[in-house]
Amino acid sequence: MRYALLAAVFATACVTSSQATRAGGAVENPIVQVGHPVLRERAKDVTKEQLATPEFQALVARMTEAMRQAPGVGLAAPQLGVPLRVFVLEDRAELQASLTPGELGERERVPVPLRVIVNPTLTPIGDERVTFFEGCLSVSGYAALVERWREVEVSGLDEKGEPVTWRVKGWPARILQHETDHLDGVIYIDRMLPRTFGTLPQVKARFGGKPIADIKEALGVTK
Ligand code: CO
C-alpha cells in the first residue's frame, strides 16, 4: 500500500506518527520536537571519561530504543534533550520491505546494522549531490526534498571509545549527514527545497513513486 511504502521511504533519518507507550501509559524516551532550543544548540563533545560511564551507555541504549520504537533510521542525542555529540543509526530490512527494488536502488538504500558514532567528523567525498524526500522524528508528520552529498566519510568513536572511520554512499550517507547536522543545531528544514515541504499524507498522496525531477518541475523548483 502506498502509505506504508512511503512511511518506509520517509523513515530516512526519522519520521514517526506516534510515540510508543508502555503499560503505564507514559511515553518512553519522548523525542524533542522542533521549537525546543536543544535542537538549535551546538552539542558538546563526549569526553573519554564520560564515554565510559554507565550513564552514557544508558543514554546510547535509550537512543537506540527510541529510534526503533519510532521507528526511524537515525537519532541524535539532542533529540532526547541531551546536548552531546553522539548519534545512533540503523536501517533494518523490515523498514525497507515496502519499497520496490527500483526505489531501493535509486536511493542506494541497503540494510545497515546498528552503529553508534561519538564525536563525528563528516567529510563529503566527491562532488555529487542527490535529492530525495526526507523527514525527521523532531519535525513529526512532515517531509521535504533535501539535497545531500551522495558519498561521505565519517570518523569518530564507537560506543566503546574505539576509533571508527566509515566511507559510504547513498542512503546511509544521507542519514549520516542528517544526524551530524543535529549535533550542530541544524535541522533538515534549514536545507530543504522549501516548496516541496508538506505533511506526510500530502507528500505521499501527491508524490509517492514519482520521479524527483517531475516533482520539482510540478512544484516550480528550478534548483
Ligand atoms: Co532528525
Residues whose N, C-alpha, C, O or C-beta is under 5 A from the ligand:
A	BS01	CO	A13 C14 G135 C136 L137 S138
